[in-house]
Structures are given as structure tokens and as C-alpha cells.
Amino acid sequence: MSAAIALAQYGMQHGQGGPFGCVIVKDGRIVGKGYNSVLSTNDPTAHAEVMAIRDACKSLGSFQLTGCDLYTSCEPCPMCLGAIYWARPDRVFYACTKEEAAEAGFDDAFIYKELDRAPTERKIPFIPLRIEASDKPFQDWKEKENRTNY
Ligand SMILES: Nc1nc2[nH]cnc2c(=O)[nH]1
């Protein structure tokens, strides 16, 4: 966890983004690192956890992090929570809570609330727009031979 916090400090002090850091550990070894890089990359998805997941997956040559533990300086936001579930590490350790993040100006409670709303009731409207070919990608995926499920 001290490595995750050091990365949070480093990123913030070097103008990379908000004060968040993350490391991913497998068999006692750090296999991925990240700090929030939203400002330096103009990428709103460049959160510490996403950066660390990408780094770990690249170094392990895998799209899954089974057998890994993720250490983050702060409880993950909803986007990172989703990324973590798709990556499937064994455990997540976090230092600060999302309430402490909110106090520092990183309030994601509104996103958690949006998840409970019907798509069309959200602040950003999510509008169903079906066309004839809507289900073609899923049909083709289901029929695809030798597909890799994840
Ligand atoms: N945990 C976490 N929360 C955030 N909120 C805004 N950016 C971040 C980030 O990189 N990590």
C-alpha cells in the first residue's frame, strides 16, 4: 500500500492528475503500477486503477488478473470498480474511503446514484436506438467458432 500512496504523491506533484495511485501484486511482486494521469494525457478514463490494470495485463500478457491483489490509495470510483470486476483480481485493498475523496473534491456519489436510475432518467440521457442490424454482432458472436469467453 505504501507503493500505491507514493505513486499518488508522485503523480500529483508532477502535474499528472489527481492524488491517486495503485499497484497490482502477484506472488509478492509488483506486476503493474499506475497513478492518475487524467491531466497529462487529457484522458478522463486515466484513473490510477485503470492505468495499473493496463500495465499489469500488459506485463502478464493476459486480460485477466486472477491470482493478483490490487492496492489502491483510495476506494475505487464506479468506472474503476467496473474495470476491476472485468479484470478479476482476487482482492482489492484500499487506503482512503470515497467519503475522504469527496472531501478532497473527488465526489463520485452522483455516479453511484445514476446507476440506480432508469437509463432515460439519468443526467445524461441514455436513449434506446435500435436499428435492423442491432443484434447482428451478438448473433455472430454466439455463433463464432473458437471464441474466447471472458
Ligand atoms: N480511486 C480513484 N478515485 C478517483 N476519483 C477520481 N480519480 C480517481 C482515481 O484515479 N482513483
The ligand as an ORCA input file, in Angstrom:
! r2SCAN-3c Opt
* xyz 0 1
  N      -9.904      5.615     -6.679
  C      -9.851      6.667     -7.529
  N     -10.804      7.585     -7.454
  C     -10.720      8.621     -8.321
  N     -11.545      9.692     -8.480
  C     -11.039     10.444     -9.473
  N      -9.922      9.884     -9.982
  C      -9.700      8.753     -9.277
  C      -8.680      7.735     -9.333
  O      -7.740      7.753    -10.136
  N      -8.821      6.715     -8.434
*
